[in-house]
Amino acid sequence: MSTHDIEWMQAHGQRLGLVPALGGGVAAWQWGTGPASIDLWRPWDGRSDDRYSLASFAMLPWSNRISGGGLEHGGRFHAMRPNRAGEPYPIHGDGWLQPWTLTRQDEAHALLRLQSRHMAGGPYAYDAEQEFRLVDGGLDQRVRVTNRGDEPLPFGLGLHPWFPRTPRARLHAQVDGVWLAGSDPIPTRHTAQMPDSWDLNDGAPLHGELIDNAYTGWNGLARIEWPERGLALQLRTLPIETPSGPQPPTYCLLYRPPAGPAFCFEPITQPIDAFHLAGRPGLVTLEPGQALALGVEWRVLRTSTG
């Protein structure tokens, strides 16, 4: 039984519940504030300490999996251990495994902070911030990480929201390819020939065979449709803030399990196991004191019910 408190924000006809002590995660994001409110992200049950049961959490100082027992940078190998039961590889960084501090909150705005220093003997020392702002029509979200170590390292960011899965739900996004993977699922090859029901350009169904894969060529825009609810959720990823200037978003990830009540669509700055892909796509090397930031604007749209 979890004993972590939920810190609620309420403004613009919405409620957002944060759980700072549980990985700086989100417990719920609800459209409406009364008995008829609608969960836009699958809500936390309030009992489990498993971060995968949260509505959403941030992935930093890198996202998704790292194979090979760790990463190499600047001629030095940094060993990294698996950090989740049942996973053979370290996954989603380590910010989601640590308690955060709520440093400022009003009805519409909250800021979470984390100081992480070589958790579990890992190579990363960093400061991080998460900002949440309820606005008219939706939510603005931003995550930022600053290298506080004494050497440059490659960094990445991502968001890991879980969405309710209705029978007719679909996901639309403009992409140009996908990384195929083995059962790990570590990427094995990239292709522009997407398997049936995987093509987000045509609006992929959110029921079907397993997808746990990163897409390329994403323009940062996506729309999730729930026809039965008369709602859609649109997201726009802002230019990624890097030391060399803004960079366009390029990568996203869909996790579509074969069964269950929820799926994930993740804005990310790097594909899975980018540390071991040619050219290390999407990773940004930060010198000590440099920062990387990812922002997303979520907007709720009313649609016809049918």
Secondary structure as UniProt FT lines:
FT   STRAND          7..11
FT   TURN            12..13
FT   STRAND          14..19
FT   TURN            20..24
FT   STRAND          25..31
FT   TURN            35..36
FT   STRAND          38..39
FT   HELIX           51..53
FT   STRAND          58..60
FT   TURN            68..69
FT   STRAND          70..73
FT   TURN            74..75
FT   STRAND          76..79
FT   TURN            85..86
FT   HELIX           95..97
FT   STRAND          101..105
FT   STRAND          109..117
FT   HELIX           119..121
FT   STRAND          125..135
FT   TURN            136..137
FT   STRAND          138..147
FT   STRAND          153..155
FT   STRAND          158..159
FT   STRAND          162..164
FT   TURN            167..168
FT   STRAND          170..173
FT   STRAND          177..181
FT   STRAND          187..191
FT   TURN            196..197
FT   HELIX           200..202
FT   STRAND          204..205
FT   STRAND          211..216
FT   STRAND          221..226
FT   HELIX           227..229
FT   STRAND          231..237
FT   STRAND          240..242
FT   TURN            243..244
FT   STRAND          245..247
FT   STRAND          251..256
FT   STRAND          262..268
FT   TURN            272..273
FT   HELIX           274..276
FT   TURN            278..279
FT   TURN            281..282
FT   STRAND          284..286
FT   TURN            288..289
FT   STRAND          291..302
//
